[in-house]
Every structure is written in structure tokens, then in C-alpha cells.
Amino acid sequence: MAKSCQFCEKKAVHGNNVSHSHRKTKRTWAPNIQHVRAVVDGKPCHVYVCTRCLRSGKVQRPV
């Protein structure tokens, strides 16, 4: 599955899990990416978009 939004270029960020004893291990935070049909250049096609773009109306869904 795609790791980034095709509209806003949102992608995974990296950081540390920090335990109670303050030991650190690497982890990633992935965006909520959905595979949806959307109108791109006047034609419906499948794209990977984040839910924030879907909710804000940046992506036009076909009727």
C-alpha cells in the first residue's frame, strides 16, 4: 500500500518510543491513507489519499 498522500504529500514520520524507564526504540507514525476513486484531470481513477484531504474536500469523488 502507498505510504504517502498523492494530494498533500503527507508521509510517515519517524521518532522514538519512550518507555517508563526512558529506554528508546525506533518507531514510525503512518498517516491514514485510503485507496479511493476520485476525479483527477476530469477522469475518475484510483488514488491514495489521506483522510484529512477526503474530509476537507480537496478530493472530488465521482458521482
Number of C-alpha atoms within 10 A of each C-alpha: 7 12 17 19 21 15 14 12 10 18 16 11 10 10 11 11 13 12 9 7 6 8 9 12 10 9 12 11 10 13 17 16 22 17 13 16 17 20 16 14 7 8 9 15 13 11 19 19 27 24 14 16 17 17 9 8 9 12 20 13 14 12 6
